[in-house]
């Protein structure tokens, strides 16, 4: 297994930890304060979407128009509620298999990066005690374009000093899968093929992912190209 070098880039929300419930609660509170409701189905559509774009979608659903300055204020308000919620997160909210896989990757000397749209990734990683696993962190504070643009993953590979062809991305959002494909990286979908078209493999969570499987996936990718 030593003859193939791989690097792993993980999305955060929905892959390593589940913060979707907090995003939902904060957005719902904001929508309610503006006089309309916000559903869990609508929240699903915001997976992998950055904060300002999410706000635009929600305001559109509610039929509400705001100026740019007002939108900035609303986004800041929502984020303050969200940060208050995630500040109370603990290691118990790490998703099944996440810790075991990160430990296994570290034991093999495999480089690990975070590739997330979240601007609060530092706080989340600190609260869930996952920060020390990462050799590089690329989040919403470090990129100018959101997924499906591949910038976040390309930067992650650069920081790991890894070739795109050797990288494996872990994603639970369709936009993230498309970003990984655009970056010419292998991608493991955390979810179903129906919701994550284009991913190389699919898992319910990280508990069924093995390091050997990841190495073989990159080997297969290389052999196809070869």
Secondary structure, DSSP 8 states (H G I E B T S, - for coil): -TT---EEEE--BTTTB--HHHHHHHHHHHHHHTT----HHHHHTTTT--HHHHHHHHHHHHT----HHHHHHHHHHHHHHHHHHHTT--GGGB-TTHHHHHHHHHHTT-EEEEE-S-S-HHHHHHHTT-GGG-SEEE-TTT-SS-TTSTHHHHHHHHHHT--GGGEEEEESSHHHHHHHHHTT-EEEEES-TTTSTT-SEEESSGGG--HHHHHHHHHHHHHHH-
